């Protein structure tokens, strides 16, 4: 069966979920002529795509005739773009560095940063003025957290978000020459910056993740080389903060559309039986920040009712999987108290998001701070549909004007 899903259409970008539901009803896996790959719409099929050991992340330049050495460097050496044994070695070393307590070290700092940003919002929103929740809160918090995690000096932190913004635009299926050039420039600049920061930490280690990463060795005495270390840092920024920004933006937008769920969160906080943890997982499920994860068959692989032949690509449509009624009761209903929630928002299998614990700390802190500081939060515009970024793979909002009370 062939899918006609148009990733770039305004209708699909605005609300892909009815399109996913219609496709899932026809078949769990369908061929997509526009991208030349299979699409897995069902939960079981998407989960199989993520977990199958005969489907791999195989990095190849998207435009082989266009030199993009900076962009290629941060993907060739990434654990996300490698399979065992390279992936196993990279993930073991990075996980070992993470295990040194960096997430727990940051927990109180995340709370302090969220409160400081909330102070700024409150000041900007005095006298009922509208403020942008994305620019004033959702964007700066994860960038500040990743910067602290890596040990990026405060004076340099404003560089990070523009670099990441330019790089992640390359994961869409329609990319202009200008976007491609901007991504390569950003990748080169970020790599050069990180090389200098790594050199500084080699001379004088600090209690940050970069220092832990170059000090980490596995049982065989292996270490990350400099290209791998730099690539890991770019992955942490791009994957880490993009997801957090978009869960907050998508999540608040969803809560505006379901005000009874915002009220439910408020009442639970007041009663001392918080629903923040389940609420965050539900917001990730309900409107997934990453919609598509692509893999390539290294051997013929059965997914659902089709066989993905060696060399063919197949993509797990995470947003579709997370609304599959075969797994989720009443999947199109936002339920912040949902407990049976095995969503695929952080992936699955060997590429399950290594930064998920930190992302959860950021997201839980963000939601709890908004509930506590701005219980009367409400949209400042009538038409919320026009706030969407014009991108399919990484789903988010460009801005979110709000009144704080």
C-alpha positions in Angstrom: 0.0 0.0 0.0 1.2 3.5 -0.9 0.9 6.6 1.4 0.2 10.0 0.0 1.1 11.8 3.2 2.5 15.3 2.3 5.0 16.2 5.0 5.3 19.8 3.8 1.6 20.6 3.4 0.1 23.3 5.8 -2.7 21.0 6.6 -0.5 18.1 7.8 1.9 20.4 9.7 -1.1 22.1 11.4 -2.6 18.8 12.6 -1.0 15.6 11.3 -3.0 13.3 13.7 -6.2 12.8 11.6 -4.0 12.0 8.6 -2.1 9.5 10.7 -5.3 7.9 12.0 -6.6 7.5 8.4 -3.3 5.9 7.3 -3.1 3.6 10.3 -6.6 2.3 9.5 -5.5 1.3 6.0 -2.1 -0.4 7.0 0.5 -0.2 9.7 3.3 0.2 7.1 3.1 1.9 3.8 5.4 2.9 0.9 6.0 6.6 0.5 6.9 7.6 -3.0 7.8 11.2 -2.1 10.7 10.2 0.1 11.4 6.7 -1.3 11.0 4.9 2.0 8.5 2.9 4.1 6.5 4.7 6.8 5.5 2.8 10.0 2.2 4.3 11.2 1.2 1.7 13.9 2.7 1.5 17.4 3.8 -2.1 17.0 5.4 -1.4 13.6 7.1 1.8 14.8 8.4 0.1 17.9 9.7 -2.8 15.8 11.5 -0.2 13.5 13.2 1.3 16.6 14.2 -2.0 18.1 15.1 -4.2 15.1 18.8 -5.1 15.0 18.7 -5.5 11.2 17.7 -1.9 10.8 20.5 0.6 11.3 21.4 4.2 11.4 23.8 4.4 8.5 25.2 7.9 7.9 25.6 8.9 4.3 25.9 12.5 3.0 22.5 13.7 1.8 24.1 15.8 -0.9 27.3 13.9 -1.9 28.3 16.5 -4.5 28.1 19.4 -2.0 31.0 19.7 0.4 29.7 20.0 4.0 32.7 18.9 6.1 31.5 20.5 9.4 28.0 19.1 9.1 29.3 15.6 8.1 31.8 15.5 11.0 29.1 16.0 13.7 27.1 13.1 12.2 29.7 10.6 11.1 31.0 10.4 14.7 27.6 10.5 16.5 26.3 7.6 18.5 22.9 8.4 17.0 24.3 7.7 13.5 26.3 4.6 14.3 25.5 0.9 15.1 27.3 -1.7 17.1 30.2 -2.0 17.7 30.9 1.7 17.3 27.6 2.7 18.9 28.2 0.4 21.8 31.6 1.9 22.6 30.4 5.5 22.2 27.3 5.0 24.3 29.1 3.2 27.0 31.6 6.0 27.4 29.0 8.8 27.3 26.8 6.9 29.7 29.7 6.5 32.0 30.4 10.2 32.1 26.7 10.9 32.7 26.7 8.4 35.6 29.1 10.7 37.5 26.0 12.5 38.9 25.7 15.4 36.5 21.9 15.1 36.2 21.3 15.2 40.0 23.9 17.9 40.3 21.8 20.0 37.9 18.4 19.4 39.5 18.4 22.3 42.0 20.1 24.5 39.3 17.3 23.8 36.9 14.7 24.8 39.5 16.6 28.1 40.2 16.9 28.8 36.4 13.2 28.2 35.9 12.3 30.6 38.7 14.7 33.3 37.4 13.1 33.0 33.9 9.6 33.1 35.5 10.7 36.4 37.3 11.6 37.8 33.9 8.3 36.8 32.4 6.4 38.3 35.4 8.3 41.6 34.9 7.7 41.7 31.2 4.0 40.8 31.6 3.2 43.5 34.2 0.0 45.4 33.7 -1.4 42.6 31.6 1.0 42.8 28.7 1.4 39.7 26.5 4.7 37.9 26.7 6.2 35.1 24.5 6.5 31.9 26.5 8.9 30.4 24.0 11.4 33.2 23.8 11.1 34.1 27.5 11.0 30.7 29.1 10.8 27.5 27.0 13.9 28.3 24.8 16.4 29.7 27.3 15.9 27.1 30.1 17.2 24.0 28.3 19.9 26.0 26.5 21.1 27.3 29.9 20.9 23.7 31.4 22.9 22.2 28.5 25.4 25.0 28.7 25.9 24.4 32.4 26.1 20.6 31.8 28.9 21.1 29.3 30.6 24.0 31.1 30.0 26.7 28.5 30.8 30.1 30.0 27.7 32.3 30.5 29.1 35.0 28.2 29.1 32.5 25.3 25.7 30.9 25.8 23.8 33.1 23.4 25.8 31.4 20.6 24.2 28.0 21.2 20.6 28.4 20.2 21.3 29.9 16.7 23.8 27.2 15.9 21.3 24.5 16.9 18.4 26.1 15.1 20.4 26.2 11.8 21.6 22.6 12.2 18.3 20.9 13.0 16.6 22.5 10.0 18.5 19.9 7.9 16.4 17.1 9.3 13.4 18.2 7.3 12.7 16.7 3.8 12.6 20.1 2.0 15.8 22.2 2.6 16.8 25.3 0.7 20.3 26.1 -0.4 20.3 29.0 2.1 19.4 26.6 4.9 22.0 24.2 3.9 24.7 26.9 3.8 23.6 28.2 7.2 23.7 24.7 8.7 27.3 24.1 7.4 28.4 27.5 8.8 26.8 26.8 12.2 28.4 23.3 12.3 31.9 24.6 11.5 31.6 27.4 14.1 30.2 25.2 16.8 32.9 22.5 16.2 35.7 25.2 16.3 34.2 26.6 19.5 34.0 23.2 21.2 37.6 22.3 20.2 38.8 25.4 22.0 36.6 24.6 25.0 37.9 21.0 25.1 41.5 22.3 25.0 40.8 24.6 27.9 39.3 21.7 30.0 42.3 19.4 29.2 44.6 22.1 30.7 42.2 22.7 33.6 39.4 20.3 34.2 36.2 21.5 35.8 33.2 19.6 37.3 31.4 19.6 34.0 30.4 16.9 31.4 33.2 17.9 28.9 35.8 17.2 31.6 34.1 13.9 32.5 33.8 12.9 28.8 37.5 13.2 28.0 38.5 11.5 31.3 36.1 8.6 30.8 37.6 5.2 29.9 35.9 1.9 29.4 37.0 -1.5 30.7 39.3 -1.9 27.6 40.9 1.5 28.2 39.2 3.1 25.3 38.4 6.9 25.3 36.5 9.3 23.1 38.7 10.9 20.5 38.3 14.7 20.0 36.0 14.4 17.0 33.8 12.0 19.0 33.8 14.3 22.0 32.9 17.3 20.0 30.1 15.4 18.1 28.7 14.2 21.5 28.5 17.8 22.7 26.7 19.0 19.5 24.2 16.0 19.8 23.5 16.9 23.4 22.7 20.5 22.5 20.7 19.8 19.3 18.7 16.8 20.6 18.5 17.9 24.2 17.2 21.4 24.0 15.1 21.1 20.8 13.0 18.3 22.5 12.5 20.3 25.7 11.6 23.5 24.0 9.0 21.8 21.8 7.5 19.7 24.5 6.8 22.9 26.5 5.5 24.8 23.5 3.4 21.9 22.2 2.3 21.0 25.7 1.1 24.4 26.7 -0.7 24.8 23.4 -2.4 21.5 24.0 -3.4 22.6 27.6 -4.9 25.8 26.1 -7.1 23.6 24.0 -8.0 21.5 27.0 -8.4 24.0 29.8 -10.0 21.3 32.1 -6.6 19.5 32.1 -4.8 22.7 33.2 -7.3 23.0 36.0 -6.8 19.4 36.9 -3.1 20.0 37.2 -3.6 23.0 39.4 -6.1 21.2 41.7 -3.7 18.3 42.1 -0.8 20.6 43.0 -2.9 22.3 45.6 -4.1 19.0 47.1 -0.5 17.7 47.4 -1.1 14.9 44.8 0.8 16.3 41.9 0.1 15.1 38.4 3.1 16.8 36.9 5.1 13.6 36.3 2.3 11.8 34.5 1.3 15.1 32.8 4.7 15.6 31.3 4.7 12.1 29.8 1.2 12.7 28.4 2.2 16.0 26.8 5.1 14.1 25.1 2.7 11.5 23.9 -0.1 13.8 22.8 1.9 16.0 20.5 5.4 14.5 20.0 8.3 16.9 19.5 10.0 14.4 17.1 7.7 13.0 14.5 9.9 10.8 12.5 13.0 8.6 13.1 14.6 7.0 10.0 16.5 3.7 9.7 18.0 1.6 6.9 17.8 -2.2 6.4 21.1 -4.0 6.6 19.3 -7.2 6.0 15.8 -8.0 4.8 13.5 -7.2 7.7 9.9 -8.0 8.3 7.9 -5.1 9.8 4.3 -5.7 10.2 2.9 -7.0 6.9 5.8 -5.8 4.7 9.4 -6.8 4.1 11.9 -3.9 4.1 14.6 -5.1 1.7 18.3 -4.6 2.3 19.3 -1.0 1.6 15.7 0.3 1.8 14.8 3.0 4.4 11.9 2.8 6.8 10.8 5.6 9.2 9.0 5.2 12.5 6.3 7.9 12.7 6.4 8.5 16.4 3.5 10.9 16.6 1.3 8.4 14.8 2.5 5.5 17.0 1.7 7.6 20.1 -1.9 7.9 19.0 -2.5 4.3 18.2 -5.8 3.1 19.7 -4.4 -0.4 19.9 -2.1 0.7 22.7 -3.6 3.9 24.1 -7.1 4.2 25.4 -9.0 7.0 23.7 -5.7 8.2 22.2 -6.9 11.6 20.9 -7.9 12.6 24.4 -5.4 14.6 26.5 -5.3 13.0 30.0 -2.7 14.4 32.3 -3.4 11.6 34.8 -2.7 8.8 32.2 -0.6 6.1 33.8 -0.6 3.4 31.2 1.6 5.4 28.8 4.4 3.5 27.0 4.9 6.4 24.5 7.8 6.4 22.1 8.7 10.0 22.5 12.2 9.2 23.7 12.6 6.4 21.2 13.3 2.7 22.0 16.0 0.1 21.7 19.7 0.9 21.6 19.0 4.5 20.4 16.7 5.3 23.3 17.5 8.9 24.3 20.4 8.9 26.7 19.4 12.4 27.9 15.8 11.3 28.8 16.5 11.7 32.6 17.7 15.2 32.2 14.9 16.1 29.8 12.4 14.8 32.4 13.9 17.0 35.1 13.7 20.1 32.8 10.1 19.4 31.7 8.8 18.5 35.1 10.4 21.6 36.6 9.1 23.8 33.7 5.5 22.6 34.2 5.6 22.8 38.0 7.0 26.3 37.8 4.4 27.5 35.4 1.6 26.1 37.5 3.0 27.6 40.7 3.9 31.0 39.3 1.2 31.6 36.7 -2.0 29.6 37.5 -4.0 32.0 35.3 -1.9 31.4 32.2 -3.9 31.9 29.0 -3.3 32.6 25.3 -2.9 36.1 24.1 -4.1 35.4 20.6 -7.4 33.9 19.4 -6.0 31.8 16.5 -3.4 29.4 17.9 -3.1 27.5 14.6 -0.8 30.1 13.1 1.9 29.6 15.7 3.2 26.3 14.3 6.7 26.2 12.8 6.5 25.2 9.1 8.3 21.9 9.7 7.1 18.3 10.0 10.0 16.2 11.5 10.7 18.4 14.4 7.3 19.7 15.6 7.0 22.9 17.6 5.7 26.4 17.7 7.7 29.5 16.7 6.2 31.7 19.4 3.5 31.4 22.1 2.0 34.8 23.1 0.4 34.5 26.6 -1.1 36.5 29.4 0.2 35.4 32.8 -3.1 36.0 34.6 
